[in-house]
Amino acid sequence: MSIQVVGVSKIYGEQNALDNVSFEVKPGEIVGFLGPNGAGKSTMMKIITCYLPQSMGVVKVCGFDVTQEEMEVKKRVGYLPEHNPLYLEMYVKEYLGFIAGLHKIKNKKEKVAGIIELVGLQIEQKKKIGALSKGYRQRVGLAQALIHDPEVLILDEPTTGLDPNQIEEIRSLIKKIGRDKTVMMSTHIMQEVEAVCDRVIIINKGKIVANDTSAHIRASNQTLITIKVEFAAPILSSDLMGIKGVLEAKNVSGNLWLLQCKTDVRDQLFKFSLEKNTSVITLQKEEEKLEDVFRNLTN
């Protein structure tokens, strides 16, 4: 197992930032770590990366204990914190060479050249970091996290503050990296999770409230079914409300209706249309959005 977290708690005074948290991340997985502000995401990531000790429980990375084998863990982890700490007066290539030196990488020049190509910094490599856009600074942060070829990559809000084009570029880069490495990333952007992650862990008030694929989380937390239906002729709201399972019928426009239902009534809608001597033009069951599930689980 790349990351193994068992019964971890972190206590600050009387506050439980993490409360008996357990989960695992398998090799080659890209896992989204979600939660509202103050839920414990950054605390958990700092514990995994040996920046912060837990109060209770066990955390292992690639089989090494974060408290007893810290140096072995750090060799195998690359970390991009939420606030990307960079030396703004250093040149990109110079900075990455400096980081490679800290890791005691032997073929330093070749490694720096390779990582610059991987993250797409070729054009910017001779610029000072302070002169780069936010998107390119994030690429530099990813480069420093990857330069020692870690097995596990921890990314805390990697696309915060980026414009849509930069977000798409960083997402593509994370997916590319995830082919060879285990990636755990926190984010507030639900579309990012859907686009990049194999699995989702949602934490709220220090406790894990969901741990599954986004599709399974949406399905298991869907309380009502929303169905959009359009008929060929006008239909009365009272007639639609007479269908068993329909709780609410809202006219969107013309003959288009939005139904809130306890059960899937699509078969009944076809029978209903025949009884009313009309036909169904469009019929669509709308999936629960991950954003809606997230709000329900963390409110």
Secondary structure, 3 states (H helix, E strand, C coil): CCEEEEEEEEEECCEEEEEEEEEEECCCCEEEEECCCCCCHHHHHHHHCCCCCCCEEEEEECCEECCCCHHHHHHHEEEECCCCCCCCCCEHHHHHHHHHHHCCCCCHHHHHHHHHHHHCCCCCCCCEHHHCCHHHHHHHHHHHHHCCCCCEEEEECCCCCCCHHHHHHHHHHHHHHCCCCEEEEECCCHHHHHHHCCEEEEEECCEEEEEECHHHHHHHCCCCEEEEEEECCCCCHHHHHCCCCEEEEEEEECCEEEEEECCCCHHHHHHHHHHCCCCEEEEEEECCCHHHHHHHHHC
